[in-house]
Amino acid sequence: MTTAPPQIVVYASLPLTVSLDTDLDLSPINWHWVPCLTLPLKKLNELPGHLSERPYKWIRYAIGVVVGAEGVLSTSRDSLDVMDDNAASLVESTVLYYHISDEERGRMLPVDPHDEQRT
């Protein structure tokens, strides 16, 4: 059995149902955690200069681009134990959760992967 190389996996809370005709349902039961970003530690620690010095800030930026919303990183899906953007370099595999406020969720426009009528 081979062991996966160390990596960071970032989960984001995304809606289960989306309708273009109504506002996004912000109730907690409509949202679930989805792995959205996986970063090999080796590559992350090899980023140039200022990016590798503040990896959590870079990860927060990258996941924000992926989900289209501003948020904060935490090591817990249930509590908002916000990660320090200035934390030292990463040395072991970690799972992070990207928490988004209801205000930011309301701005999101998640894409339905089953919608074939996009133009």
C-alpha positions as CSV (number, residue, x, y, z in Angstrom):
1,M,0.0,0.0,0.0
2,T,1.4,3.4,-1.0
3,T,1.0,6.5,1.1
4,A,-0.1,9.7,-0.6
5,P,2.4,12.5,-0.5
6,P,1.6,15.2,2.1
7,Q,-1.1,17.6,0.9
8,I,-3.5,20.2,1.9
9,V,-7.2,19.5,1.2
10,V,-9.6,22.5,1.4
11,Y,-13.3,22.0,1.8
12,A,-15.9,24.6,1.0
13,S,-19.5,24.7,1.9
14,L,-21.6,24.7,-1.2
15,P,-25.4,24.6,-1.8
16,L,-27.2,21.3,-2.5
17,T,-29.9,23.0,-4.6
18,V,-29.7,26.1,-6.7
19,S,-32.5,27.8,-8.6
20,L,-31.9,30.6,-11.1
21,D,-35.5,31.8,-10.4
22,T,-35.2,32.5,-6.7
23,D,-32.6,33.7,-4.1
24,L,-30.1,31.1,-2.9
25,D,-31.4,29.1,0.0
26,L,-29.1,30.1,2.9
27,S,-30.6,27.6,5.4
28,P,-27.9,25.3,6.9
29,I,-29.6,22.1,5.6
30,N,-29.0,23.3,2.0
31,W,-25.2,23.4,2.4
32,H,-22.7,20.6,2.5
33,W,-18.9,20.4,2.7
34,V,-17.2,19.6,-0.6
35,P,-13.5,19.1,-1.2
36,C,-12.6,21.9,-3.7
37,L,-8.9,22.2,-3.7
38,T,-6.0,19.8,-3.1
39,L,-2.5,21.2,-2.9
40,P,0.6,19.0,-2.7
41,L,2.8,20.3,0.1
42,K,6.0,20.0,-2.0
43,K,4.6,22.3,-4.6
44,L,3.1,24.7,-2.1
45,N,6.4,25.0,-0.2
46,E,8.2,25.6,-3.6
47,L,6.1,28.7,-4.4
48,P,8.2,31.8,-5.1
49,G,9.3,34.2,-2.4
50,H,6.4,35.9,-0.5
51,L,3.9,33.2,-1.5
52,S,5.8,30.4,0.3
53,E,6.3,32.6,3.3
54,R,2.6,32.9,3.9
55,P,1.0,29.7,2.6
56,Y,-2.3,30.1,4.4
57,K,-2.9,33.5,2.9
58,W,-2.2,32.0,-0.6
59,I,-4.5,29.0,0.1
60,R,-7.3,31.4,1.3
61,Y,-6.9,33.4,-1.9
62,A,-6.9,30.3,-4.1
63,I,-10.0,28.8,-2.6
64,G,-11.7,32.1,-2.7
65,V,-11.1,32.2,-6.4
66,V,-12.4,28.6,-6.8
67,V,-15.7,29.2,-5.0
68,G,-16.1,32.9,-5.9
69,A,-16.5,34.2,-2.4
70,E,-14.5,35.7,0.4
71,G,-14.0,33.7,3.5
72,V,-11.7,32.4,6.2
73,L,-9.8,29.1,6.7
74,S,-10.3,26.9,9.7
75,T,-9.2,23.5,10.8
76,S,-12.8,22.7,11.8
77,R,-16.0,22.5,9.9
78,D,-18.1,23.3,12.9
79,S,-16.2,26.1,14.6
80,L,-14.7,29.2,13.3
81,D,-11.2,28.7,14.6
82,V,-9.7,31.1,12.1
83,M,-6.2,30.2,10.7
84,D,-3.5,32.8,11.0
85,D,-2.4,34.0,7.5
86,N,1.1,34.5,8.9
87,A,1.6,31.0,10.1
88,A,4.9,29.2,9.3
89,S,5.4,26.9,6.3
90,L,3.5,23.7,6.1
91,V,5.1,20.4,7.0
92,E,2.3,17.8,7.2
93,S,-1.0,16.9,5.5
94,T,-3.9,19.0,6.7
95,V,-7.6,19.4,6.1
96,L,-8.9,22.9,6.1
97,Y,-12.4,24.3,5.8
98,Y,-13.3,27.5,4.0
99,H,-16.0,29.3,6.0
100,I,-18.2,31.8,4.1
101,S,-20.6,34.3,5.7
102,D,-24.2,34.3,4.7
103,E,-23.7,37.7,3.0
104,E,-20.9,36.2,0.8
105,R,-23.1,33.1,0.1
106,G,-25.8,35.3,-1.2
107,R,-23.3,36.7,-3.7
108,M,-22.2,33.3,-5.0
109,L,-23.5,32.0,-8.3
110,P,-22.7,28.3,-8.1
111,V,-22.8,26.5,-11.4
112,D,-25.0,23.4,-11.7
113,P,-22.7,20.7,-13.3
114,H,-25.9,19.1,-14.8
115,D,-27.0,22.2,-16.6
116,E,-26.2,21.7,-20.3
117,Q,-27.9,24.9,-21.4
118,R,-25.1,27.3,-20.3
119,T,-23.9,29.7,-22.9
